[in-house]
């Protein structure tokens, strides 16, 4: 199975998600989207796979969300995508795409929904154990 993760290595949730993918026996394609920004067409495609609106995929914490006034409902979906293209940090992460579907893995254990062989138990960086009884 092909697994792709849109990853930010500075994010603990993203690192935990990557570790769960690897623990399931998969070596994913890793796209560090802050270093290699997404094409607009791919972002639109990901939104469709995730069944999310651009507003639902916006990240607020640690981004220029407030300074840009993105909480204002006046912004159209196309305008919000424009902001994400100009400021990729606004794209929430990690996004994982497999043959079973796509998820925004927040919390990281949401990745288990789209893995072919999800781990039976996994300990996150902070010591929290997830996924017991799965796989």
MOJO-V674786 format. One record per run of one state. SS is the DSSP state (alpha for helix, beta for strand, coil for the rest). FROM is the first residue (numbers start at 0). TO is the last residue. Records with the same first field share a line. If there is no record, write none. Layout:
BEGIN
SS=FROM-TO, FROM-TO
END
This chain:
BEGIN
coil=0-2, 7-10, 23-27, 32-38, 50-52, 58-75, 86-86, 91-93, 98-99, 104-106, 114-120, 123-127, 130-134
beta=3-6, 28-31, 57-57, 90-90, 94-97, 100-103, 121-122, 128-129
alpha=11-22, 39-49, 53-56, 76-85, 87-89, 107-113
END
